[in-house]
Amino acid sequence: QVQLVESGGGLVQAGGSLRLSCAASGNIFGITVMGWYRQAPGKQRELVADSTSAGSTTYADSVKGRFTISRDNAKNTVTLQMNSLKPGDTAVYYCNLNSTRYRWDFWGQGTQVTVSS
């Protein structure tokens, strides 16, 4: 059983920065993917960025150059540094841990990010 706890959301003006953190607890092993998704009102949930335990990363085109994902395998944490925030980044951000081999797919409760113009 795995639990994900998110923190760092809030209200920020356009051009500002926020740092989201996610801590995973439980029996975690093998190759896993940890990342961040977001969902804005009326839209589908979309991948923002993720990182594998092997070290590879993926970013959505809309956040490349502005967001940076970092993962600490020893601590089972993942952070998302968000710079140059835009109103279009406003959404609920969800932490995710996934493993296809072990059929894991765990989600955090979500944290609200609001960017004002």
Contact map, one row per residue, 1 for C-alpha under 8 A:
111000000000000000000000011000000000000000000000000000000000000000000000000000000000000000000000000000000000000000000
111100000000000000000001111100000000000000000000000000000000000000000000000000000000000000000000000000000100000000000
111110000000000000000001110000000000000000000000000000000000000000000000000000000000000000000000000000000111000000000
011111000000000000000111100000000000000000000000000000000000000000000000000000000000000000000011000000000111100000000
001111100000000000000111000000000000000000000000000000000000000000000000000000000000000000000010000000000001100000000
000111110000000000011110000000000000000000000000000000000000000000000000000000000000000000000110000000000001111000000
000011111000000000011100000000000000000000000000000000000000000000000000000000000000000000000000000000000000001000000
000001111100000001111000000000000000000000000000000000000000000000000000000000000000000000000000000000000000001000000
000000111110000001110000000000000000000000000000000000000000000000000000000000000000000000000000000000000000001110000
000000011111000001000000000000000000000000000000000000000000000000000000000000000000000000000000000000000000001111000
000000001111100000000000000000000000000000000000000000000000000000000000000000000000000000000000000000000000000011110
000000000111110111000000000000000000000000000000000000000000000000000000000000000000000000000000000000000000000011110
000000000011111100000000000000000000000000000000000000000000000000000000000000000000100000000000000000000000000000111
000000000001111100000000000000000000000000000000000000000000000000000000000000000001111000000000000000000000000000111
000000000000111110000000000000000000000000000000000000000000000000000000000000000011110000000000000000000000000000000
000000000001111111000000000000000000000000000000000000000000000000000000000000000011100000000000000000000000000000000
000000000001001111100000000000000000000000000000000000000000000000000000000000001111100000000000000000000000000000000
000000011101000111110000000000000000000000000000000000000000000000000000000000001110000000000000000000000000000000000
000000011000000011111000000000000000000000000000000000000000000000000000000000111100000000000000000000000000000000000
000001111000000001111100000000000000000000000000000000000000000000000000000000111100000000000000000000000000000000000
000001110000000000111110000000000000000000000000000000000000000000000000000011110000000000000000000000000000000000000
000111100000000000011111000000000000000000000000000000000000000000000000000011100000000000000010000000000000000000000
000111000000000000001111100000000000000000000000000000000000000000000000001111000000000000000000000000000000000000000
011110000000000000000111110000000000000000000000000000000000000000000000000110000000000000000000000000000000000000000
011100000000000000000011111100000000000000000000000000000000000000000000000100000000000000000000000000000000000000000
111000000000000000000001111100000000000000000000000000000000000000000000000000000000000000000000000000000000000000000
110000000000000000000000111110000000000000000000000000000000000000000000000000000000000000000000000000000000000000000
010000000000000000000000111111000000000000000000000000000000000000000000000000000000000000000000000000000000000000000
000000000000000000000000001111110000000000000000000000000000000000000000000000000000000000000000000000000000000000000
000000000000000000000000000111110000000000000000000010000000000000000000000000000000000000000000000000000000000000000
000000000000000000000000000011111000000000000000000111000000000000000000000000000000000000000000001000000000000000000
000000000000000000000000000011111100000000000000000110000000000000000000000000000000000000000000111000000000000000000
000000000000000000000000000000111110000000000000011110000000000000000000000000000000000000000001111000000000000000000
000000000000000000000000000000011111000000000000011110000000000000000010000001000000000000000011110000000000000000000
000000000000000000000000000000001111100000000011111000000000000000001000000001000000000000000011100000000000000000000
000000000000000000000000000000000111110000000011110000000000000000000000000000010000000000001111000000000000000000000
000000000000000000000000000000000011111000001111100000000000000000000000000000000000000000001111000000000000000000000
000000000000000000000000000000000001111100001111000000000000000000000000000000000000000000111100000000000000000000000
000000000000000000000000000000000000111110111100000000000000000000000000000000000000000000111000000000000000000000000
000000000000000000000000000000000000011111111000000000000000000000000000000000000000000001110000000000000000000000000
000000000000000000000000000000000000001111100000000000000000000000000000000000000000000000100000000000000000000000000
000000000000000000000000000000000000000111110000000000000000000000000000000000000000000000000000000000000000000000000
000000000000000000000000000000000000001111111000000000000000000000000000000000000000000000000000000000000000000000000
000000000000000000000000000000000000001101111100000000000000000000000000000000000000000000000000000000000000000000000
000000000000000000000000000000000000111100111110000000000000000000000000000000000000000000000000000000000000000000000
000000000000000000000000000000000000111000011111000000000000000000000000000000000000000000000000000000000000000000000
000000000000000000000000000000000011110000001111110000000011000000000000000000000000000000000000000000000000000000000
000000000000000000000000000000000011110000000111110000000011001000000000000000000000000000000000000000000000000000000
000000000000000000000000000000000011100000000011111000001111000000001000000000000000000000000000000000000000000000000
000000000000000000000000000000001111000000000011111100001110000000001000000000000000000000000000000000000000000000000
000000000000000000000000000000001110000000000000111110111100000000001110000000000000000000000000000000000000000000000
000000000000000000000000000000111100000000000000011111111000000000000000000000000000000000000000000000000000000000000
000000000000000000000000000001111100000000000000001111110000000000000010100000000000000000000000000000000000000000000
000000000000000000000000000000100000000000000000000111110000000000000000000000000000000000000000000000000000000000000
000000000000000000000000000000000000000000000000001111111000000000000000000000000000000000000000000000000000000000000
000000000000000000000000000000000000000000000000001111111100000000000000000000000000000000000000000000000000000000000
000000000000000000000000000000000000000000000000111100111110000000001000000000000000000000000000000000000000000000000
000000000000000000000000000000000000000000000000111000011111000000000000000000000000000000000000000000000000000000000
000000000000000000000000000000000000000000000011110000001111101100000000000000000000000000000000000000000000000000000
000000000000000000000000000000000000000000000011100000000111111100000000000000000000000000000000000000000000000000000
000000000000000000000000000000000000000000000000000000000011111100000000000000000000000000000000000000000000000000000
000000000000000000000000000000000000000000000000000000000001111100000000000000000000000000000000000000000000000000000
000000000000000000000000000000000000000000000001000000000011111111100000000000000000000000000000000000000000000000000
000000000000000000000000000000000000000000000000000000000011111111100000000000000000000000000000000000000000000000000
000000000000000000000000000000000000000000000000000000000000001111110000000000000000000000000000000000000000000000000
000000000000000000000000000000000000000000000000000000000000001111110000000000000111100000000000000000000000000000000
000000000000000000000000000000000000000000000000000000000000001111111000000000011110000000000000000000000000000000000
000000000000000000000000000000000000000000000000000000000000000011111100000000011100000000000000000000000000000000000
000000000000000000000000000000000010000000000000111000001000000000111110000001111000000000000000000000000000000000000
000000000000000000000000000000000000000000000000001000000000000000011111000001110000000000000000000000000000000000000
000000000000000000000000000000000100000000000000001010000000000000001111100111100000000000000000000000000000000000000
000000000000000000000000000000000000000000000000000000000000000000000111111111000000000000000000000000000000000000000
000000000000000000000000000000000000000000000000000010000000000000000011111110000000000000000000000000000000000000000
000000000000000000000000000000000000000000000000000000000000000000000001111100000000000000000000000000000000000000000
000000000000000000000010000000000000000000000000000000000000000000000001111110000000000000000000000000000000000000000
000000000000000000000011100000000000000000000000000000000000000000000011111111000000000000000000000000000000000000000
000000000000000000001111000000000000000000000000000000000000000000000011101111100000000000000000000000000000000000000
000000000000000000001110000000000110000000000000000000000000000000001111000111110000000000000000000000000000000000000
000000000000000000111100000000000000000000000000000000000000000000001110000011111000000000000000000000000000000000000
000000000000000000111000000000000001000000000000000000000000000000111100000001111100000000000000000000000000000000000
000000000000000011110000000000000000000000000000000000000000000000111000000000111110000000000000000000000000000000000
000000000000000011110000000000000000000000000000000000000000000001110000000000011111100000000000000000000000000000000
000000000000001111000000000000000000000000000000000000000000000001100000000000001111100000000000000000000000000000000
000000000000011110000000000000000000000000000000000000000000000001000000000000000111110000000000000000000000000000000
000000000000111110000000000000000000000000000000000000000000000001000000000000000111111010000000000000000000000000100
000000000000011000000000000000000000000000000000000000000000000000000000000000000001111111000000000000000000000000111
000000000000010000000000000000000000000000000000000000000000000000000000000000000000111111000000000000000000000001111
000000000000000000000000000000000000000000000000000000000000000000000000000000000000011111000000000000000000000000100
000000000000000000000000000000000000000000000000000000000000000000000000000000000000111111100000000000000000000011100
000000000000000000000000000000000000000100000000000000000000000000000000000000000000011111110000000000000000000111100
000000000000000000000000000000000000011110000000000000000000000000000000000000000000000011111000000000000000000111000
000000000000000000000000000000000000011100000000000000000000000000000000000000000000000001111100000000000000011110000
000000000000000000000000000000000001111000000000000000000000000000000000000000000000000000111110000000000000011110000
000001000000000000000000000000000001110000000000000000000000000000000000000000000000000000011111000000000011111000000
000111000000000000000100000000000111100000000000000000000000000000000000000000000000000000001111100000000011110000000
000100000000000000000000000000001111100000000000000000000000000000000000000000000000000000000111110000001111000000000
000000000000000000000000000000011110000000000000000000000000000000000000000000000000000000000011111000011110000000000
000000000000000000000000000000011100000000000000000000000000000000000000000000000000000000000001111100111100000000000
000000000000000000000000000000111000000000000000000000000000000000000000000000000000000000000000111111111000000000000
000000000000000000000000000000000000000000000000000000000000000000000000000000000000000000000000011111110000000000000
000000000000000000000000000000000000000000000000000000000000000000000000000000000000000000000000001111110000000000000
000000000000000000000000000000000000000000000000000000000000000000000000000000000000000000000000001111110000000000000
000000000000000000000000000000000000000000000000000000000000000000000000000000000000000000000000011111111000000000000
000000000000000000000000000000000000000000000000000000000000000000000000000000000000000000000000111111111100000000000
000000000000000000000000000000000000000000000000000000000000000000000000000000000000000000000001111000111110000000000
011100000000000000000000000000000000000000000000000000000000000000000000000000000000000000000001110000011111000000000
001100000000000000000000000000000000000000000000000000000000000000000000000000000000000000000111100000001111100000000
001111000000000000000000000000000000000000000000000000000000000000000000000000000000000000000111000000000111110000000
000111000000000000000000000000000000000000000000000000000000000000000000000000000000000000000110000000000011111000000
000001000000000000000000000000000000000000000000000000000000000000000000000000000000000000011110000000000001111100000
000001111100000000000000000000000000000000000000000000000000000000000000000000000000000000011100000000000000111110000
000000001100000000000000000000000000000000000000000000000000000000000000000000000000000001111000000000000000011111000
000000001111000000000000000000000000000000000000000000000000000000000000000000000000000011111000000000000000001111100
000000000111000000000000000000000000000000000000000000000000000000000000000000000000001011100000000000000000000111110
000000000011110000000000000000000000000000000000000000000000000000000000000000000000111111000000000000000000000011111
000000000011110000000000000000000000000000000000000000000000000000000000000000000000011000000000000000000000000001111
000000000000110000000000000000000000000000000000000000000000000000000000000000000000011000000000000000000000000000111
